[in-house]
Amino acid sequence: MADGSGVRERAARSAAPRLRDKVAIVTGAASGFGEGMAKRFAGEGARVVVCDLNARGAERVAAEIGKDAMAIRTDVSLQPEFARMVDAAMQRFGRIDIMVNNAGYTHRNGDMLGVPEETFDLIYAVNMKAIYHAALSVVPIMEKQGGGSILTTASTAGLRPRPGLTWYNASKGWAIAATKSMAVELAPKNIRVNCLCPVAGETGMLAQFMGEDTPQMREKFRASIPLGRLSTPLDIANAALWLVSDEAEFITGVALEVDGGRCI
């Protein structure tokens, strides 16, 4: 008869922190989904680089995590700043295993012709070009290490667009296509690339998505979600944790809907 050692070994592995000895960068981590991911990763043993344009918010999140986190103010739309942030992370922690492209920007819900060009350009820079900046900076590091995981916060807006958010929707569709393309190209380097597609959540961008934050508008959005509520940072963080962990080592190129059934 088997002595049960294999079962005990598997149980011990499952009880260990799921991101032990891993280093994660999370952009847009001063609040919302990014803060949720940074804290959830840290709770599973990761050392976390809390990256945000909001320096005070990033410092707060890093302080709440503790000694295994560092805060860096970064404008992800600018390649020199992104590269500087990655260099600082390498100097502090010596490696990068997980890159989360979470920083995002949107225009207010409304007529697509009423979105100023400067707003469109910012959506492009933060939601799209920052993914390119991340790849330039971290892919060579991950390749040298033997692999890694890149995760982008896309949106259900890239799969089932809502009216009034045309240019934001388009940017998230681009992020989903980029995820799948990167996954195919980087698979031989053992770098997995996935994205999350959250439904609207309890974050600072909610009012922009709805056009106005009123009980009536919230109810309208909730009514489109079969499970009957908006997403939370913990919902997104739990999904992200699985995708970047070794439990998902055979998962790449996935746009995971975290949406309470919104895209059914």
C-alpha positions in Angstrom: 0.0 0.0 0.0 1.1 3.6 -0.6 2.5 5.3 2.5 0.7 8.6 1.7 3.9 10.5 1.3 2.9 11.8 -2.1 -0.4 13.1 -0.7 1.4 14.8 2.2 3.9 16.3 -0.2 1.1 17.8 -2.4 -0.6 19.1 0.7 2.5 20.8 2.0 3.0 22.4 -1.4 -0.5 23.7 -1.5 -0.1 25.1 2.0 3.0 27.1 1.1 2.7 30.7 -0.1 1.8 30.5 -3.8 4.2 33.3 -4.8 7.0 32.6 -2.4 10.4 34.0 -3.7 8.7 35.8 -6.6 9.0 39.5 -7.4 6.0 41.3 -8.9 5.6 44.7 -10.4 2.1 46.1 -10.3 1.3 49.4 -12.1 -1.6 51.5 -11.1 -1.2 50.0 -7.6 -2.1 53.0 -5.5 -5.8 52.2 -5.4 -8.5 50.0 -6.8 -7.7 46.7 -8.6 -3.9 47.4 -8.5 -3.9 47.9 -4.8 -5.9 44.7 -4.4 -3.5 42.7 -6.5 -0.4 44.1 -4.7 -1.7 43.2 -1.3 -3.0 39.8 -2.4 0.4 38.9 -4.0 2.3 40.1 -0.9 0.0 37.9 1.3 1.1 34.9 -0.8 4.8 35.6 -0.3 5.7 37.9 -3.2 7.9 40.9 -3.0 6.0 43.7 -4.6 6.9 46.9 -6.5 4.0 49.3 -6.0 4.1 51.5 -9.1 1.8 54.5 -9.7 1.7 58.1 -10.8 0.2 58.9 -7.4 3.3 58.7 -5.3 1.6 59.3 -2.0 -0.9 56.5 -2.7 1.8 54.1 -3.8 3.8 54.9 -0.6 0.7 54.2 1.5 0.1 50.8 -0.1 3.8 49.8 0.2 3.8 50.8 3.9 0.7 48.8 4.6 2.3 45.8 2.9 5.6 46.2 4.8 9.3 45.5 4.2 8.7 43.3 1.2 7.3 46.2 -0.8 8.7 49.3 -2.4 6.9 52.3 -3.9 8.0 54.0 -7.1 6.3 57.0 -8.7 6.2 56.2 -12.4 4.4 57.6 -15.5 4.0 54.3 -17.4 3.3 56.3 -20.7 7.0 57.3 -20.8 9.6 54.6 -21.6 12.5 56.3 -19.7 10.4 56.3 -16.5 9.3 52.7 -17.0 12.9 51.6 -17.6 14.0 53.6 -14.5 11.3 51.8 -12.4 12.4 48.4 -13.6 16.0 49.2 -12.9 15.1 50.3 -9.3 13.2 47.0 -8.9 16.2 45.0 -10.0 18.5 46.8 -7.7 16.2 46.2 -4.8 15.1 42.6 -5.4 17.4 41.2 -8.1 14.7 39.7 -10.3 11.3 40.2 -11.9 8.9 37.2 -12.1 5.6 38.9 -12.6 4.7 42.1 -14.5 1.1 43.4 -14.1 0.1 46.1 -16.5 -2.8 47.4 -14.5 -2.6 51.2 -14.9 -5.6 52.5 -16.9 -7.3 55.6 -18.1 -10.7 56.3 -19.6 -12.8 59.1 -21.0 -16.2 59.9 -19.4 -19.1 58.0 -20.8 -20.6 60.0 -23.7 -20.6 60.9 -27.4 -17.4 59.4 -29.0 -17.1 62.6 -31.1 -16.9 64.7 -27.9 -13.7 63.1 -26.6 -10.8 65.6 -26.9 -7.7 64.5 -28.8 -5.5 65.0 -25.7 -7.8 62.5 -23.8 -7.7 60.0 -26.7 -3.9 60.3 -26.7 -3.7 59.6 -22.9 -5.9 56.6 -23.3 -3.6 55.3 -26.0 -0.5 56.0 -23.9 -1.6 54.4 -20.7 -3.9 51.5 -21.9 -1.8 50.5 -24.9 1.7 51.9 -25.2 2.5 51.2 -21.6 2.2 47.5 -22.4 4.8 47.9 -25.1 7.1 49.8 -22.6 6.7 46.9 -20.1 7.6 44.3 -22.7 10.8 46.3 -23.7 11.9 46.4 -20.1 11.0 43.1 -18.6 11.0 40.5 -21.4 14.9 40.4 -21.6 15.0 40.0 -17.8 12.5 37.2 -17.8 14.2 35.5 -20.7 17.5 35.5 -18.9 15.8 34.1 -15.7 14.2 31.3 -17.7 10.6 32.6 -17.7 8.0 34.8 -16.2 4.4 35.9 -16.3 2.9 39.1 -17.8 -0.6 40.0 -16.9 -2.7 42.9 -18.2 -5.9 44.3 -16.8 -8.1 44.6 -19.9 -11.9 44.8 -19.6 -15.2 43.3 -20.5 -15.4 46.5 -22.6 -12.9 44.9 -25.0 -15.2 41.9 -25.5 -18.8 43.3 -25.2 -18.5 47.1 -25.6 -21.0 49.4 -23.8 -22.2 52.5 -25.7 -20.5 55.8 -24.7 -17.0 54.4 -24.1 -15.9 53.8 -27.7 -12.3 54.8 -27.5 -11.8 53.1 -24.1 -13.4 50.0 -25.4 -11.1 50.0 -28.4 -8.0 50.3 -26.2 -9.0 47.3 -24.2 -9.7 45.3 -27.4 -6.2 46.2 -28.4 -4.9 45.0 -25.1 -6.6 41.6 -25.5 -5.2 41.2 -29.0 -1.7 42.2 -27.8 -2.0 39.6 -25.0 -2.7 36.8 -27.4 0.0 37.9 -29.9 2.6 38.2 -27.1 1.6 34.8 -25.7 2.4 33.1 -29.0 5.6 34.8 -29.5 7.0 34.6 -26.0 5.9 31.0 -25.3 9.3 29.6 -26.4 10.9 31.8 -23.8 8.7 30.3 -21.1 7.0 33.7 -20.6 3.3 33.4 -20.1 1.0 36.3 -21.1 -2.6 36.6 -20.0 -5.1 39.3 -19.3 -8.1 39.9 -17.1 -11.4 41.2 -18.3 -13.2 42.7 -15.2 -16.7 44.1 -15.3 -17.1 47.6 -13.9 -16.0 47.7 -10.3 -16.0 49.7 -7.1 -13.0 51.8 -8.1 -12.2 55.4 -8.7 -13.0 55.1 -12.4 -16.6 53.9 -11.9 -18.1 57.4 -12.2 -16.3 57.9 -15.5 -17.6 54.6 -16.9 -21.2 55.4 -15.9 -21.1 59.0 -16.9 -22.5 60.0 -13.5 -22.4 58.1 -10.2 -26.0 57.9 -9.0 -28.0 55.1 -7.4 -30.0 54.8 -10.6 -26.9 54.4 -12.8 -25.4 51.8 -10.4 -28.6 49.8 -10.6 -28.5 50.0 -14.4 -25.0 48.6 -14.4 -25.8 45.9 -11.8 -28.8 44.8 -13.8 -26.5 43.8 -16.7 -24.5 41.4 -14.5 -26.2 38.1 -13.9 -24.6 37.7 -10.4 -26.1 41.0 -9.5 -23.2 43.1 -8.3 -20.2 45.1 -9.4 -16.7 43.6 -9.2 -14.4 44.3 -6.2 -10.6 44.6 -6.0 -10.6 41.2 -4.2 -12.4 39.5 -7.1 -9.8 40.7 -9.5 -6.9 40.0 -7.2 -7.9 36.4 -6.7 -8.2 35.8 -10.4 -4.8 37.5 -11.0 -3.2 35.5 -8.2 -4.1 32.2 -9.9 -3.0 33.4 -13.4 0.5 34.5 -12.2 1.0 31.5 -10.0 2.6 28.2 -10.9 -0.8 26.6 -10.6 -1.5 28.2 -14.1 1.8 27.2 -15.6 0.0 25.8 -18.7 -2.2 28.8 -19.2 -1.2 31.5 -21.7 -3.0 33.8 -24.1 -6.2 33.8 -22.1 -8.5 36.8 -21.6 -10.2 35.7 -18.4 -13.6 37.2 -17.8 -14.1 38.2 -14.2 -17.5 39.6 -14.7 -20.3 37.8 -12.8 -21.6 36.5 -16.1 -21.7 39.9 -17.9 -20.2 38.5 -21.1 -22.4 35.4 -21.4 
